[in-house]
Amino acid sequence: MGNPPDTSPTSGRRQSDRSPRPCQYHRVRRIFPVPDAPSATHDAGLDELYGVPRRAPEGRPWVGLCMIASLDGSTVVDGRSGALGAAGDRAVFAALRRAADAILVGSATARAEKYRAPKRDGQRIGVVTSTGAVDQTTDLFSSGAGFLVMPEDGPAPPSGVDVVRAGTGRVDLGLAVSRLGEVMAPPVFVQAEGGPRLNAGLLGAGCVDELNLSIAPLVVGGDGPRLVAGAADTMQRFEPVHVLADDEGYLFSRWVRRPAEPGPG
Ligand SMILES: NC(=O)c1ccc[n+]([C@@H]2O[C@H](COP(=O)([O-])OP(=O)(O)OC[C@H]3O[C@@H](n4cnc5c(N)ncnc54)[C@H](OP(=O)(O)O)[C@@H]3O)[C@@H](O)[C@H]2O)c1
């Protein structure tokens, strides 16, 4: 994802948000909802589609997961997401990054995908960790944009690094997202960028409001994790908001969680 797209071998999907500005990426067509004129392609304005106003639930920001998976459900190739992505995915990812006030990421993903400082002014990236074992030498932290999200009883953060604390032993993710305003202007839209173990915690905490899922037209085999790894059984229903397709065969879907239906009695 780059502007120009960063194609260096160390650049994973997660880190290529320097992608084309709005309207420079014209190869995405909306296929759901069906465009008014079925014969015409619909050049989607990605900022229009992904920068929509989001109404945060009471007491916490709106949380959206953003992930890419292969046709056979893997989220990695050789331990990283980069080989799954392509220009369209990078453009969608960049539009979501422009829309988000804050980013949350698991420490393993921050390491694997070599997380760096965000492009959007004021945007902050919180690395979720119980150990605080992060590479503070990266510009994610030297820029001041990076911070840690840790349990109350976790070790001290590295000097000069902000920390949001919630929970004991493990981060209470629901509480943590409600406390992000301690280190920035209270965010409205928080984008969670994985990995699958962080996603499991967020899902378990009942605070995944939106899923932005890119499907790569690839079967990759291996035993890479799917979108969520280690989650308790759950049944949360999501409504499709749109599905886009590009010329490379990628699908980009946006889903919003349907409110839980009241139980009997
Ligand atoms: N396809 C995609 O879109 C995509 C997106 C993101 C990542 N990935 C891939 O996914 C892989 C990494 O994912 P992963 O699931 O192994 O790891 P992860 O979710 O990125 O990180 C797991 C780590 O996050 C911390 N953590 C998560 N929840 C926590 C909680 N409630 N309390 C305290 N700490 C918590 C822990 O860090 P500590 O061990 O420091 O305590 C844990 O070891 C990489 O290969 C990456 O490339 C793919």
The ligand as a MOL file (V3000), in Angstrom:
LIG
                    3D

  0  0  0     0  0            999 V3000
M  V30 BEGIN CTAB
M  V30 COUNTS 48 52 0 0 0
M  V30 BEGIN ATOM
M  V30 1 N -4.2420 -11.1110 6.9580 0
M  V30 2 C -4.3420 -10.0760 7.7420 0
M  V30 3 O -5.1350 -9.1580 7.4790 0
M  V30 4 C -3.4890 -9.9940 8.9800 0
M  V30 5 C -3.6830 -8.9300 9.8690 0
M  V30 6 C -2.9110 -8.8560 11.0120 0
M  V30 7 C -1.9760 -9.8370 11.2800 0
M  V30 8 N -1.8120 -10.8560 10.4020 0 CHG=1
M  V30 9 C -0.8290 -11.9060 10.7170 0
M  V30 10 O -1.1840 -12.4980 11.9510 0
M  V30 11 C -0.0280 -12.9390 12.6230 0
M  V30 12 C -0.0290 -12.4460 14.0430 0
M  V30 13 O -1.2800 -12.6870 14.6390 0
M  V30 14 P -1.4210 -13.4300 16.0390 0
M  V30 15 O -2.8450 -13.7610 16.1730 0
M  V30 16 O -0.3850 -14.4790 16.1550 0 CHG=-1
M  V30 17 O -0.9760 -12.3070 17.0660 0
M  V30 18 P -1.5670 -10.8550 17.3990 0
M  V30 19 O -3.0120 -10.9420 17.6570 0
M  V30 20 O -1.0580 -9.8800 16.4230 0
M  V30 21 O -0.7720 -10.5660 18.7460 0
M  V30 22 C -0.9260 -11.4400 19.8360 0
M  V30 23 C -0.2720 -10.7640 20.9970 0
M  V30 24 O -0.9900 -9.5710 21.3010 0
M  V30 25 C -1.0630 -9.4090 22.6930 0
M  V30 26 N -2.4520 -9.5260 23.1000 0
M  V30 27 C -3.5350 -9.8060 22.3440 0
M  V30 28 N -4.6480 -9.7620 23.1000 0
M  V30 29 C -4.2500 -9.4500 24.3520 0
M  V30 30 C -4.9290 -9.2250 25.5750 0
M  V30 31 N -6.2680 -9.3130 25.6960 0
M  V30 32 N -4.1890 -8.9120 26.6680 0
M  V30 33 C -2.8330 -8.7970 26.5980 0
M  V30 34 N -2.1440 -8.9710 25.4530 0
M  V30 35 C -2.8440 -9.3010 24.3470 0
M  V30 36 C -0.1820 -10.4850 23.3090 0
M  V30 37 O 1.1100 -9.8810 23.3270 0
M  V30 38 P 2.2810 -10.2170 24.3890 0
M  V30 39 O 2.7240 -11.6030 24.0200 0
M  V30 40 O 3.2850 -9.1600 24.1190 0
M  V30 41 O 1.6630 -10.1760 25.7490 0
M  V30 42 C -0.2560 -11.5800 22.2690 0
M  V30 43 O 0.8420 -12.4620 22.3200 0
M  V30 44 C 1.1590 -12.4280 11.8350 0
M  V30 45 O 1.6410 -13.5040 11.0690 0
M  V30 46 C 0.5660 -11.3610 10.9420 0
M  V30 47 O 1.2650 -11.2140 9.7570 0
M  V30 48 C -2.5450 -10.9670 9.2780 0
M  V30 END ATOM
M  V30 BEGIN BOND
M  V30 1 1 1 2
M  V30 2 2 2 3
M  V30 3 1 2 4
M  V30 4 1 4 5
M  V30 5 2 4 48
M  V30 6 2 5 6
M  V30 7 1 6 7
M  V30 8 2 7 8
M  V30 9 1 8 9
M  V30 10 1 8 48
M  V30 11 1 9 10
M  V30 12 1 9 46
M  V30 13 1 10 11
M  V30 14 1 11 12
M  V30 15 1 11 44
M  V30 16 1 12 13
M  V30 17 1 13 14
M  V30 18 2 14 15
M  V30 19 1 14 16
M  V30 20 1 14 17
M  V30 21 1 17 18
M  V30 22 2 18 19
M  V30 23 1 18 20
M  V30 24 1 18 21
M  V30 25 1 21 22
M  V30 26 1 22 23
M  V30 27 1 23 24
M  V30 28 1 23 42
M  V30 29 1 24 25
M  V30 30 1 25 26
M  V30 31 1 25 36
M  V30 32 1 26 27
M  V30 33 1 26 35
M  V30 34 2 27 28
M  V30 35 1 28 29
M  V30 36 1 29 30
M  V30 37 2 29 35
M  V30 38 1 30 31
M  V30 39 2 30 32
M  V30 40 1 32 33
M  V30 41 2 33 34
M  V30 42 1 34 35
M  V30 43 1 36 37
M  V30 44 1 36 42
M  V30 45 1 37 38
M  V30 46 2 38 39
M  V30 47 1 38 40
M  V30 48 1 38 41
M  V30 49 1 42 43
M  V30 50 1 44 45
M  V30 51 1 44 46
M  V30 52 1 46 47
M  V30 END BOND
M  V30 END CTAB
M  END
